[in-house]
Amino acid sequence: MTQPRADIEAFVRRIAAEVRTADTAGVQTHDAIAAHLNGAGLTTRNGRPWTGAIVEKFLSSPAAQRYLADEQSE
């Protein structure tokens, strides 16, 4: 089942915002960000817990980079 584009964009925005919150709190390694996201009760789009490897892949995605750059410019 494919998720609608709007749902995916909303997911990316939400996770990017949480990554920015973690960064502001000094949480910067992929594993630490994964622990932060899991602690916040957030899962991947597939409903799985975050891992450092998944965070790394997410952060390297063009969509995540776009939203993180947009938040930095505000």
C-alpha positions in Angstrom: 0.0 0.0 0.0 1.4 3.4 -1.0 1.1 6.4 1.3 -0.3 9.6 -0.3 2.4 12.2 -0.9 0.8 14.6 1.6 1.1 12.0 4.3 4.8 11.4 3.5 5.5 15.1 3.4 3.8 15.5 6.8 5.8 12.7 8.2 9.1 14.1 7.0 8.3 17.6 8.4 7.4 16.0 11.8 10.6 14.0 12.0 12.7 16.9 10.7 11.3 19.1 13.4 12.0 16.5 16.1 15.6 16.1 14.7 16.0 19.9 15.0 14.7 19.7 18.6 17.2 17.0 19.4 20.0 19.0 17.8 19.1 22.0 19.9 19.3 19.9 23.0 22.8 18.7 22.0 21.7 15.3 20.7 23.6 14.8 17.5 24.8 11.2 16.9 22.6 9.0 14.8 22.1 6.6 17.7 21.2 9.4 20.1 18.7 10.9 17.6 17.2 7.4 17.2 16.8 7.1 21.0 15.3 10.6 21.1 12.7 9.8 18.4 11.9 6.5 20.1 11.6 8.2 23.5 9.1 10.7 21.9 7.0 7.7 20.8 7.7 8.3 17.1 8.2 5.4 14.7 9.3 5.0 11.1 6.7 5.2 8.4 6.6 1.4 8.6 5.8 1.5 12.3 9.2 0.3 13.4 11.5 1.8 16.1 14.3 4.1 14.9 17.9 2.9 14.7 21.0 4.9 14.1 21.2 3.5 10.5 17.6 4.5 9.8 18.3 8.0 11.1 21.4 8.2 8.9 19.4 7.2 5.8 16.5 9.6 6.7 18.9 12.5 7.2 20.6 11.8 3.8 17.2 11.9 2.0 16.6 15.0 -0.2 13.3 15.7 1.5 14.8 15.7 5.0 17.6 17.9 3.9 15.2 20.3 2.4 13.1 20.6 5.5 16.1 20.8 7.8 17.5 23.6 5.6 14.2 25.4 5.6 14.1 25.3 9.4 17.6 26.6 9.7 16.8 29.6 7.5 13.9 30.7 9.6 
